[in-house]
Amino acid sequence: MEHQNIFGRIAYTSKKEELMNQPRGHETFHITKHNDGKVTLRAHCEIEEPQPSVMRDVILAQDKNNKPTDCFIRLTVGDEFMGSGWFRFDLDETGDGIIECESFGPSIDRVSQKEKTNGSFHAFGTHPIVGDGFNCKSIDISKGPVIETMRCFMPSLDHRGATPPLISELTIDCQYHGMEEVTVQAGVFNCHHFSYIDDVGFNEGVKHPPYDIWLTEDDFIIVQASVTGYMQTWYELVELRYD
C-alpha cells in the first residue's frame, strides 16, 4: 500500500481517592499516514466517569504541514444524541483563511457557520486524547524546552467537549520539557514530554487543570497522560500496532 496505518487503544483510569486506578473509559484510534505527508486521524472515545457519560467519534484530516483540512465529529452525552458537525478549512500557506461548520443537535437545531481565522493558528483541537497529542506537533521544539502560547480552534470549550460541535477559539500555554523514557503496557518508548497550562480559564472562566502528556518521538502518539485538579484522571497506551 502507498500509506501506513497505525492502530492503538488508550485506557482511561481515575486517580480520585475513592476510585483509585479504576477504569473510567477508553479510546481507540486509527491513524493513516499518506505518502504525500497528509494524515487522517480516526478516534472513538468513551468516558464513563463522571456522569453523564460521553461518547465521541472523530475523523480529522491534516495536510503535510499538520494544518487541518476537514473534520467530522459525532457526540452522545448520557447515551443521548448531543450533536454532529462537519468542519472545512480553507487556509493559505501561512495557515490564515476560513473555517466553515455545518452542525446539528437537539439543543441548537441546524447551524451554519463561516468565520475568518484572522491569522494563523496552531491547531484544531478535537478532544480525543490522541488528538491532544497531535496538537503538540505545532510547537517548535527544535531548540529544546520551551513554553509557547497556543492559539487553537475547537468544536467545544467544555473540558470534556460535551456540547454540540460549533466553531470556538481559545488560547492555552504549552510547555515542552524534553525527552523521557516511559514504560507502559504497550511497551517502552522514548517520549516528548509536554504540559498544557490554562492560565486564562477558556471555559467560561473555569481553568482546565494541569495536563501532562508524553508522546512518541516520531509520530506524536500518546503514551501516557495525566490531568490533576478536579479531574484526577490518567491515560495509558495499552495497545499499539503499525500495519
Buried (B, 14 or more C-beta within 10 A) or exposed (E): EEEEEBBBBBBBBBBBEEBEEEEBBBBBBBBBBBEEEBBBBBBBBBBBBBEBBBBBBBBBBBBEEBBBBBBBBBBBBEEEBBBBBBBBBEBEEEBEBEBBBBBBBEEBEEBEEEEEBEEBBBBBBBBBBBBBBBBBBBBEBEEEEBEBEBBBBBBBBBBBBBBBBBBBBBBBBBBBBEBEEBEBEBEEBEBBBBBBBBEBEBBEEEBBBBBBBBBBEEBBBBBBBBBEEEBBBBBBBEEBEEE
